[in-house]
Amino acid sequence: MKLPILFNPASGTAAKDPDALLRPLPKELRDRVEPIAFGPPWDFEPHLAQALASSGPLFVWGGDGTIHHAAKALIERGCPVPLAGIPGGSGNGLVRGLRTPLEPAGALRRLLEGRELRMDLPRLDGEPFLNLCGTGFEAAVAHRFHHLPGRGFLTYARVCWQLYHRWRDSDLEWEAETVPMDAGPGRLARIREAFQAPKADLPATAWSLCFANLPQYGSGLWIAPGADPTDGALQWVTLARPSWFDLLAKVPQLFREGGQSPLRREGRLRRATLRLDRPLPWHLDGEPGAQRDRAELSVEARAFRMQVTGACPWT
């Protein structure tokens, strides 16, 4: 029995060609896998059974939303096999954060030769996510983007522009167990840490707020560069509404892995109860979530099985 590669023909900006995916692989690797078209209503049961019978992992070729649904199916069944994400969406935040190659055939080969990572499993009001969840401006964008026929960075940027002027800050109240931020590796990071002002408390207001298990939104935007999916904590990040000048001078820094931007505030927590001044939309891994004015964030340490490549920095 072969390992299934589930692919969503509707995700991403380019058509998926299973023959092109497998063609570059050596025959012994091609013979191990079987591409299967897949999508809503997301019945993973027969494919999980096939992956388990083949000693896993379960390969999913698609965007963050498709991978999110596969992760939920695995979690409901106790994670019997690891999940292997092949980039095939418009943002690919999860696989970018894990440093998986963005070329699908290369990613498949490296994952077949890869290893298992036990990564943290965060939850929003009990609902799991792998990469990040959030509210405020970013969630409003995710909800609008979800209902558009087009995909890709340009469509996402257009939605951001449409909501940019109308979205206002929200007041926040917290009960949380916080964790100190690491200075980061290297002498320069330690020097910068020594001269910086004391870390700010949890934010009292936010325009856009996310809780990150991995570093990337997707499309190259490093929202939480210090996020570590194996440390038992989430990184909270707020973004201030950028001015016209900021769009040119400060926002580009967010697209550099080590970029520093005054638009971003961040910290770490293990759990939190958050209250907002009004019901707001939320998203989980970019998938629209229910509106809420109260949220519980928690983390199960090392509770999810993920297949990664040798380039993944965590063990």
TANORVEN-V283449 format. One record per backbone hydrogen bond with DSSP energy under -0.5 kcal/mol. CO is the residue of the C=O (numbers start at 0). NH is the residue of the N-H. E is the energy in kcal/mol with one decimal. If there is no record, write none. Layout:
((CO	NH	E) (CO	NH	E))
This chain:
((2	33	-2.4) (3	5	-0.6) (3	58	-1.6) (4	35	-3.0) (5	60	-3.7) (6	8	-0.8) (6	37	-2.7) (7	10	-1.5) (14	16	-0.5) (15	17	-0.6) (16	20	-1.8) (17	21	-2.0) (18	22	-2.3) (19	23	-0.6) (21	24	-1.9) (25	28	-1.2) (25	29	-2.4) (26	30	-2.4) (28	31	-1.4) (29	32	-1.2) (31	2	-3.3) (33	4	-2.5) (35	6	-2.2) (38	41	-1.9) (41	43	-1.2) (43	47	-2.6) (44	48	-2.1) (45	49	-1.8) (46	50	-2.4) (47	51	-2.6) (48	52	-2.3) (49	53	-1.4) (50	55	-4.0) (51	54	-1.5) (56	58	-0.7) (57	83	-2.7) (58	5	-2.6) (59	61	-0.8) (59	85	-3.1) (60	7	-1.3) (61	87	-1.5) (61	88	-0.7) (62	66	-2.3) (63	67	-2.3) (64	68	-2.1) (65	69	-1.9) (66	70	-2.5) (67	71	-2.1) (68	72	-1.9) (69	73	-2.2) (70	74	-2.7) (71	75	-2.3) (72	76	-0.8) (73	76	-0.6) (73	78	-3.3) (74	77	-1.8) (81	56	-0.5) (81	57	-2.8) (82	84	-0.5) (82	306	-3.2) (83	59	-2.7) (83	85	-0.6) (84	86	-0.5) (85	61	-1.7) (90	218	-2.4) (91	95	-2.1) (92	96	-2.3) (93	97	-1.6) (94	99	-2.6) (95	98	-1.4) (101	103	-0.6) (102	106	-2.7) (103	107	-2.8) (104	108	-2.2) (105	109	-2.4) (106	110	-2.4) (107	111	-2.4) (108	112	-1.6) (110	113	-1.2) (114	307	-3.0) (116	118	-0.9) (116	305	-2.7) (118	303	-2.5) (119	121	-0.5) (120	299	-2.5) (121	128	-1.8) (122	124	-0.6) (122	297	-1.8) (123	126	-2.2) (126	123	-2.8) (128	121	-0.7) (130	212	-3.6) (130	213	-1.2) (131	284	-3.3) (132	210	-3.1) (133	282	-2.0) (134	137	-0.6) (134	208	-2.2) (135	139	-2.2) (136	140	-2.3) (137	141	-2.1) (138	142	-2.4) (139	143	-2.1) (140	144	-3.1) (141	145	-2.0) (142	146	-0.8) (143	146	-0.8) (144	147	-1.5) (151	155	-2.0) (152	156	-3.0) (153	157	-2.1) (154	158	-2.0) (155	159	-2.3) (156	160	-2.2) (157	161	-2.0) (158	162	-1.7) (159	163	-1.3) (160	164	-0.5) (162	166	-1.6) (169	205	-1.8) (170	276	-1.2) (172	274	-2.7) (174	272	-2.7) (175	177	-0.7) (176	269	-3.0) (176	270	-0.9) (178	267	-0.7) (185	189	-1.4) (186	190	-2.2) (187	191	-2.5) (188	192	-2.2) (189	193	-1.9) (190	194	-1.4) (191	195	-1.0) (203	171	-3.2) (205	169	-2.5) (206	136	-2.6) (207	238	-2.0) (208	134	-2.6) (209	236	-2.4) (210	132	-1.8) (211	234	-2.5) (214	222	-0.6) (214	223	-2.4) (217	220	-1.7) (219	221	-0.7) (220	216	-2.2) (220	217	-0.7) (220	222	-1.3) (223	226	-2.3) (227	230	-1.4) (228	119	-4.1) (233	235	-0.6) (233	268	-2.4) (234	211	-3.2) (235	266	-1.8) (236	209	-2.5) (237	264	-2.1) (238	206	-0.5) (238	207	-0.9) (242	246	-2.1) (243	247	-0.8) (244	247	-0.8) (244	248	-2.6) (245	249	-2.4) (245	250	-2.8) (249	252	-0.9) (249	253	-0.5) (250	253	-1.9) (251	254	-1.4) (252	255	-1.5) (253	221	-2.9) (255	258	-1.7) (260	263	-1.6) (262	239	-2.1) (264	237	-2.5) (266	235	-1.9) (267	178	-2.3) (268	233	-3.1) (270	176	-2.1) (271	296	-3.1) (272	174	-1.7) (273	294	-2.6) (274	172	-2.1) (279	291	-2.0) (280	135	-0.8) (281	288	-3.4) (282	133	-1.8) (283	286	-2.2) (286	283	-2.5) (288	281	-0.7) (291	279	-2.0) (292	275	-3.0) (294	273	-3.0) (294	296	-0.5) (295	124	-3.2) (296	271	-2.1) (297	122	-2.4) (298	300	-0.7) (299	120	-2.7) (299	302	-1.1) (303	118	-2.4) (303	305	-0.6) (304	82	-1.8) (305	116	-3.7) (307	114	-2.2) (308	311	-1.4))
